[in-house]
Amino acid sequence: MLKAGIVGLPNVGKSTLFNAVTRTR
């Protein structure tokens, strides 16, 4: 589910989102 949402986002947004998710986890 998370992967699908991340993939849908753009490259820049993906990087930012991924960083936030990694930090939260």
N, CA, C and O atoms as CSV, one atom per row, in Angstrom:
chain,resi,resn,atom,element,x,y,z
A,1,MET,N,N,0.845,-1.197,0.000
A,1,MET,CA,C,0.000,0.000,0.000
A,1,MET,C,C,0.887,1.256,0.000
A,1,MET,O,O,0.727,2.146,-0.836
A,2,LEU,N,N,1.805,1.305,0.937
A,2,LEU,CA,C,2.708,2.470,1.009
A,2,LEU,C,C,3.519,2.585,-0.271
A,2,LEU,O,O,3.697,3.677,-0.811
A,3,LYS,N,N,4.009,1.448,-0.749
A,3,LYS,CA,C,4.838,1.466,-1.970
A,3,LYS,C,C,4.047,2.065,-3.128
A,3,LYS,O,O,4.572,2.880,-3.887
A,4,ALA,N,N,2.789,1.663,-3.264
A,4,ALA,CA,C,1.963,2.166,-4.371
A,4,ALA,C,C,1.860,3.686,-4.277
A,4,ALA,O,O,1.998,4.384,-5.281
A,5,GLY,N,N,1.617,4.196,-3.070
A,5,GLY,CA,C,1.487,5.650,-2.906
A,5,GLY,C,C,2.797,6.349,-3.219
A,5,GLY,O,O,2.811,7.386,-3.881
A,6,ILE,N,N,3.893,5.782,-2.745
A,6,ILE,CA,C,5.202,6.400,-3.005
A,6,ILE,C,C,5.486,6.400,-4.505
A,6,ILE,O,O,5.955,7.399,-5.049
A,7,VAL,N,N,5.207,5.298,-5.163
A,7,VAL,CA,C,5.491,5.198,-6.603
A,7,VAL,C,C,4.654,6.217,-7.371
A,7,VAL,O,O,5.122,6.795,-8.351
A,8,GLY,N,N,3.417,6.438,-6.927
A,8,GLY,CA,C,2.542,7.391,-7.613
A,8,GLY,C,C,3.095,8.806,-7.526
A,8,GLY,O,O,2.900,9.605,-8.443
A,9,LEU,N,N,3.779,9.123,-6.441
A,9,LEU,CA,C,4.321,10.483,-6.291
A,9,LEU,C,C,5.499,10.692,-7.237
A,9,LEU,O,O,6.101,9.731,-7.714
A,10,PRO,N,N,5.823,11.965,-7.506
A,10,PRO,CA,C,6.950,12.284,-8.400
A,10,PRO,C,C,8.286,11.904,-7.772
A,10,PRO,O,O,8.350,11.489,-6.615
A,11,ASN,N,N,9.354,12.055,-8.559
A,11,ASN,CA,C,10.698,11.696,-8.070
A,11,ASN,C,C,11.059,12.512,-6.838
A,11,ASN,O,O,11.448,11.953,-5.812
A,12,VAL,N,N,10.931,13.832,-6.935
A,12,VAL,CA,C,11.279,14.700,-5.792
A,12,VAL,C,C,10.388,14.361,-4.605
A,12,VAL,O,O,10.876,14.142,-3.496
A,13,GLY,N,N,9.087,14.319,-4.841
A,13,GLY,CA,C,8.155,14.020,-3.748
A,13,GLY,C,C,8.452,12.651,-3.154
A,13,GLY,O,O,8.372,12.459,-1.940
A,14,LYS,N,N,8.793,11.705,-4.016
A,14,LYS,CA,C,9.094,10.346,-3.538
A,14,LYS,C,C,10.268,10.387,-2.563
A,14,LYS,O,O,10.214,9.796,-1.484
A,15,SER,N,N,11.317,11.084,-2.950
A,15,SER,CA,C,12.518,11.145,-2.091
A,15,SER,C,C,12.153,11.745,-0.736
A,15,SER,O,O,12.519,11.212,0.311
A,16,THR,N,N,11.423,12.868,-0.772
A,16,THR,CA,C,11.044,13.533,0.486
A,16,THR,C,C,10.158,12.614,1.317
A,16,THR,O,O,10.367,12.455,2.520
A,17,LEU,N,N,9.179,12.017,0.674
A,17,LEU,CA,C,8.249,11.140,1.412
A,17,LEU,C,C,9.013,9.946,1.983
A,17,LEU,O,O,8.838,9.576,3.144
A,18,PHE,N,N,9.857,9.358,1.152
A,18,PHE,CA,C,10.619,8.183,1.611
A,18,PHE,C,C,11.448,8.536,2.844
A,18,PHE,O,O,11.492,7.780,3.814
A,19,ASN,N,N,12.101,9.694,2.792
A,19,ASN,CA,C,12.923,10.134,3.932
A,19,ASN,C,C,12.055,10.269,5.176
A,19,ASN,O,O,12.432,9.805,6.252
A,20,ALA,N,N,10.908,10.894,5.035
A,20,ALA,CA,C,10.013,11.093,6.191
A,20,ALA,C,C,9.572,9.734,6.738
A,20,ALA,O,O,9.574,9.521,7.950
A,21,VAL,N,N,9.200,8.830,5.857
A,21,VAL,CA,C,8.740,7.499,6.298
A,21,VAL,C,C,9.875,6.769,7.012
A,21,VAL,O,O,9.670,6.157,8.060
A,22,THR,N,N,11.058,6.842,6.440
A,22,THR,CA,C,12.204,6.155,7.057
A,22,THR,C,C,12.472,6.734,8.443
A,22,THR,O,O,12.777,6.001,9.384
A,23,ARG,N,N,12.358,8.043,8.556
A,23,ARG,CA,C,12.620,8.695,9.856
A,23,ARG,C,C,11.551,8.274,10.856
A,23,ARG,O,O,11.853,7.988,12.014
A,24,THR,N,N,10.315,8.238,10.408
A,24,THR,CA,C,9.223,7.863,11.320
A,24,THR,C,C,9.405,6.414,11.769
A,24,THR,O,O,9.173,6.085,12.933
A,25,ARG,N,N,9.819,5.555,10.845
A,25,ARG,CA,C,9.973,4.130,11.172
A,25,ARG,C,C,11.230,3.963,12.012
A,25,ARG,O,O,11.565,2.846,12.407
